[in-house]
Amino acid sequence: MSEETAARYMDTSQNTLNYWRAHGKGPAFKRVGQRMVRYQKADLDAFMEAQV
């Protein structure tokens, strides 16, 4: 899913996702090309579950 959709799904901002990526934190992601970032729902769920 897109970064925008992932941010909405996680109830956070795209800036937070950017920060996490830049600092090696947050859910797993895949980079498609140089700019596009994609997330899988299972990775978002696993990350959120680990935070509880």
N, C-alpha and C positions, 0 to 999 in steps of 0.2 A: 504494500500500500504506500501511498505517497507520504511525504513528511507532514504535509498539512493534515491528512486523514489520521495519521498516527498520533499527532499532537492532540487532535480532537478526541480520539479514542482513549488516550491516556489522561485527558483533562489537564494538559499542560500546554506550554507555548512552543512554537517552532524554535524560538531563541533558546529555550531550555534544551531541546534536542540537539541544536547546534553546539551548545556549550558542552554537553555530555560527550558528543562525538569528538570535539576538539581536545577533550581531556581524558579520552579513553574510558569513559563511563557510559552508563545508559544501556539500552537494549542493543542487541546485535542488529546490524544493518548491512545492506549491500549498496555499493556505489555502482551506478550504471553510467558509464561515460565519465566525464570530469565533474559534472554538476549535479546530476540526478541521484538522489538517495532513495532507497526503498526499504521498507520494513515488512516483516512477516508477522501476522497476528500472533502466532505461537511464540515468537521471540518477545513481543510486547507483553503477552500474558505471563511468560516466565519471569521477565524482569519485574513486573508489578507484584507478582506473587513473592518473589525474593525480598521485596522491600517491606513486606508486612511482618 
